[in-house]
């Protein structure tokens, strides 16, 4: 899923556009039905600011109910969100993110943009569902908090008469909306949470939200909102350009070290980062980094995804902000774009069984060997290593060794029949572990990796 970046950035200077139902609005002067709308000046001001543009009919249709699909389009356009810098996969569909979405509908691209930008919308939303005041307000508040990097606030709780009708999960958002001045109660002191929200009401709420953002957004550093686990996953999916299943505890705190590990590990697992021989950088607070994460952090430093602070610290346990995480992903994407994975058939394409046999015959120096292998079988790193070592031993090409077993972090994933051969290959330096000490036994073996193994075997025999 796609090409990340400024994902969640907004400033008062950003050029915003406002549309509903994929249609543009008309000149404010042409609207014939705004006279009775309270706060109509806000709608006209949106137009005058270039945030509302033309609909062919001369009607704003202020009482028309807004649907969920229209809301998503609204947020995306009004907040200036896009797919800039996202490594976007053409095969990606709106339904990859929202299961009830129609991939050929007018709103499909907006749904993808909303998901990639982490707008925190429910995956099971229904595009044609009519939006209530509470649902729209809840989603709008989350959208502006993400887009504007708003600091967390403890709202002053405002009591209102129909408070007991608000869904519990919406109550916090609505209280913040009241504090932000995005919404207000009616003259009877009611919020009317179950009322379907009209086009005019949605426009006025957005106008109020944009006004709040102009004076409260753009905070950086320690004032930026911490990244949530869900947002971390979306960012990393965007960086990989793959429809991956990334498992992470949604309640987990995302630290600088855990996010860096997840980013690097995902890129390595999807075959988009090379195996590197690293010269470890000196990290003043290296003792604070979990040993599992150290290899990934060294890789990220070597590739320029992250930097140490001026004193040489990584600050591994600090919560990572959205700004810092986005910056890291942007740098990763730039690296991937300048170090692309070769096209199919290139060195990074997983080899087939027939290629594996020919390479192993070459290593053994015997082209007449009869090596039995299922032609349809997937060639993994563990199966290729086993077949190579087993064949070389049978041909008397390898010495008898007393092996000191090497620690392999993912040894539990290696089939027991292959473990001896892999330990032999490691001892002879025919294969190497990655920077974190993993072998990745179930990954397909690439032509590049297989050829490197064969070259090391040939060096042994000289």
Residue, then its C-alpha position, 0 to 999 in steps of 0.5 A: x500500500x503505497x508512498x508515505x510522507x507528509x502524511x499528516x502535515x498541515x499549515x495555515x498556508x496550505x491550499x485547501x479544497x472543499x468538496x462533497x460527493x465528488x462535486x465542486x460547489x458554485x460561486x457563493x454569489x450564485x447560491x440561491x438557498x443560503x439566506x436562511x442558513x445561520x452562519x452562512x457567512x462562514x460558507x461564503x468565506x470558505x468560497x472566498x478563500x478558494x476552499x469551495x468551488x463550483x457546482x453547476x446548479x446554483x444551489x448549495x442544498x444546505x439541508x442535504x444529508x451528508x453520507x459517510x463517503x462524502x465525509x471522507x472526501x470532505x476530510x481529504x480535500x479540506x485538509x489537503x491530504x494526498x499520496x505525495x511521496x507514497x510508494x503507491x501500488x497500482x493494485x491497491x484498492x479502497x476495499x483493502x482498507x475499508x471492506x464495504x468500499x466499492x473500488x470503482x466508485x467516485x470516492x475510492x481514491x479518497x478512501x485510499x488517501x484517508x487510510x494511508x494518511x491515518x485518518x482513524x476511520x473504522x474499517x467496516x464503515x458503509x460509504x452510503x450510510x447517512x452521517x449523524x452529528x455525533x459520527x461526523x463530529x467524532x471523525x472530524x475531530x480525529x482528522x484535524x488532530x492528526x492533520x494539525x498535530x494538535x497537542x493532547x488536551x484535557x477538555x473542560x467537560x460541558x454538560x448538555x441535556x441529551x448527553x446520555x444519547x451520545x455513544x460512549x466512544x464519541x463522548x471524548x471527541x465531542x467534548x473536545x469539539x466543544x472546547x475547540x469551538x468546532x461545534x456548539x449546543x443549540x439554544x435549548x442546550x442540546x447537541x442532537x447527536x442522532x440527528x443526520x448532519x446536513x451539508x451546511x452544518x458539515x461546512x460550518x463545522x469544517x470552517x470552525x475546525x480550520x479556524x482552530x487549526x490556523x491558531x493551534x497547528x504546526x507544533x513540532x518536537x515534544x509537542x507533536x502527538x505521539x504515534x499510535x500503533x495503528x498509524x505506525x502500521x499504516x506508515x510502514x505499509x506505505x513505505x513498503x509498497x506491499x499489501x502486508x499483514x503487520x501484527x502489532x498490539x494496537x494498545x502498545x506504546x510506539x517507541x523510537x526503537x520499536x518503530x525503527x525495528x518494525x520499519x527495518x524488519x518489514x523492509x528486510x522481510x519483504x526483500x526490499x533492503x540488501x543484506x549489509x555488512x555494517x560498521x556499527x555506529x557508536x550510540x551513547x545510550x546503546x545499553x538502553x536499546x533492547x538487543x532485539x532492536x539493535x541490528x535494525x537501529x544500526x541498519x537504519x543509521x547506516x542507510x540514513x533513515x534516522x540520526x543520533x541527537x547532537x550528543x550521540x544518543x538514540x533515545x530508544x525508549x522515547x515515544x516516537x512522534x508522528x513528525x519523526x516517524x513520517x520523516x523516517x519513512x520519507x527517508x526510507x522511501x527515498x532510499x528505496x526509490x534510488x535502490x529499486x528492487x530489480x524487475x522480475x528475472x533479476x538478481x532479487x527474483x526467487x530462483x526455481x527448483x531447476x535453477x537451484x539444481x544447476x547452481x548446486x551442480x556448479x558448486x560441486x563441480x559435477x554437471x552429471x550429478x543426479x539431484x532429485x528435487x520437486x520441480x514445483x517446489x518453492x526454493x527457500x533459504x533453508x531448503x537450498x542451504x540444506x540441498x547445497x550442504x548435503x550434496x557437497x558432503x555426499x561428494x566429499x567436498x566439505x571437511x568434517x567439522x566439530x561445529x560450535x553452534x551459532x545462535x540463530x534468533x529465528x531458529x524456531x522457524x527452521x525445520x529440524x532436518x535443515x538445522x545441521x546443514x545451516x549450522x555447517x553453512x554458517x561455520x564455513x561462512x557460506x551463508x550469513x545471518x542478517x544484522x539482527x541474527x536472523x536466517x529467514x529460513x522460509x524466505x525464497x532464496x534469490x539468485x543473488x543470494x544463491x550465487x553468493x553462496x556458490x562463490x563462497x563454496x568455490x573459494x573454500x576449494x581453492 
